[in-house]
Amino acid sequence: MLGVFVNVIAIIIGSSIGMVVKKGIPDRISEAMMKGLGLCTLYIGWSGALKGSNTLVLIISMAIGIVIGEGLNLDAKLNGFAKKLEEKFKGDTGRVSIAEGFVAASLLFCVGAMTVVGSMQAGLSANYEMLFTKSVLDFISAMIFASSLGIGVMLSAVFVLVFQGGIVLLAQVVAPFLTDAVVAEMTCVGSVLIFALGLNIVGITKLKVLNYLPAMFLPILLTPLLASIL
């Protein structure tokens, strides 16, 4: 779990720096920065989505994943948790709610190949190299995002701890199924979710991206299944 703890600490420190810097940034510039970050998020999502090679896996994963996510109503549950946190931090007067920052940052930090593969390596062989690399990237991202999205970005460290920690603990169970093809398709689906997150940040859409999250794990089953059929 060392790599996960380092990642969480990196997010907390990066967010703290970002919130301090935010105090000296005018609202007009802060809003423009958030739109710019949304564009960067769109690019990250688009570039990652191209790593998939089986469009059918993406389509079926999204279809089934959305049904599962909507059924569980993950977006409402996580937003409800974030809203409770927000009640304790009413001093934040920014335009962006704590819940919005929490959800956006949680998705950005947890969706991607580095999260899954890095956590698997940590759980199986105590190899923390990828999680340490991710920690540096998340530190920079947290610093930038917190300057626009506020304390919600810091609070997302809780979700990162639970999500990545869970993968580390389940590593030995899931590892045999994570072939290169499966990881590529998981990255593709996850990147589509990041792209959707970017659309939300820019203000084009208001998608409940958290309800799509189960789709990211379905390639573990669908990739070998479709490969055997087609």
Buried (B, 14 or more C-beta within 10 A) or exposed (E): BEBBBBBBEBBBBBBBBBBEEBEEBEEEEBBEBBEBBBEBBBEBBBEBBEBBEBEEBBEBBBEBBBEBBBEBBBBBEBBEBBBEBBEEEEEBEBEBBBBBBBBBBBBBBBBBBBBBBBBBBBBEEEBBEBBBEBBEBBBBBBBBBBBBBBBBBBBBBBBBBEBBBEBBEEBEEBEEEBEEBBBBBBBBBBBBBBBBBBBBBBEEEEBBBBBBBBBBBBBBBBBBEBEEEE
